Amino acid sequence: MKTVVYTLFRKDSSIRTIRSVARVLRGITEQSEGEQLIIDQNEQRQRYALIASYERITF
């Protein structure tokens, strides 16, 4: 089991859009424990990181 951080930089994305992406990522992970959506403001753009613990994932 390893921990991976997904970071999405989207100036025009809403919180709802990012949460939808987070749901998709959760859906393709083997395990959903310990997942967390981190929202932070950085230099006038929103930084969204989804931390997911899982065995393996393919894009």
C-alpha positions as CSV (number, residue, x, y, z in Angstrom):
1,M,0.0,0.0,0.0
2,K,1.3,3.4,-1.0
3,T,0.1,7.0,-0.7
4,V,-0.2,9.1,-3.8
5,V,-1.1,12.8,-4.0
6,Y,-3.1,14.0,-7.0
7,T,-2.8,17.7,-7.6
8,L,-5.1,19.5,-10.1
9,F,-4.5,23.1,-11.1
10,R,-7.6,24.6,-12.6
11,K,-8.2,28.3,-12.5
12,D,-11.7,28.0,-13.9
13,S,-12.9,24.9,-12.0
14,S,-15.5,25.1,-9.3
15,I,-15.4,23.2,-6.0
16,R,-18.2,21.0,-7.4
17,T,-16.1,20.1,-10.4
18,I,-13.1,19.1,-8.3
19,R,-15.3,17.1,-6.0
20,S,-16.6,15.2,-9.1
21,V,-13.1,14.4,-10.1
22,A,-12.4,13.3,-6.6
23,R,-15.3,10.9,-6.8
24,V,-14.1,9.5,-10.1
25,L,-10.6,8.9,-8.6
26,R,-12.2,7.2,-5.5
27,G,-14.2,5.0,-7.8
28,I,-11.1,3.6,-9.6
29,T,-9.0,3.1,-6.4
30,E,-9.0,-0.3,-4.8
31,Q,-9.5,1.0,-1.3
32,S,-11.0,4.3,-0.2
33,E,-9.8,4.5,3.4
34,G,-7.9,7.5,4.4
35,E,-8.8,9.6,1.4
36,Q,-9.0,13.3,1.9
37,L,-9.7,16.4,-0.3
38,I,-7.3,19.2,0.5
39,I,-8.2,22.7,-0.7
40,D,-5.8,25.5,-0.6
41,Q,-5.4,29.0,-2.2
42,N,-2.0,29.6,-3.8
43,E,-1.2,32.6,-5.9
44,Q,-4.7,33.4,-7.1
45,R,-5.4,29.8,-8.2
46,Q,-6.9,26.9,-6.4
47,R,-4.8,23.9,-5.6
48,Y,-6.7,20.7,-5.1
49,A,-5.0,17.6,-3.9
50,L,-6.6,14.3,-3.5
51,I,-4.7,11.9,-1.3
52,A,-5.5,8.3,-2.0
53,S,-4.1,5.1,-0.5
54,Y,-4.3,2.2,-2.9
55,E,-2.4,-0.7,-4.3
56,R,-2.1,0.3,-8.0
57,I,-3.8,2.6,-10.5
58,T,-3.6,3.0,-14.2
59,F,-4.5,6.0,-16.3
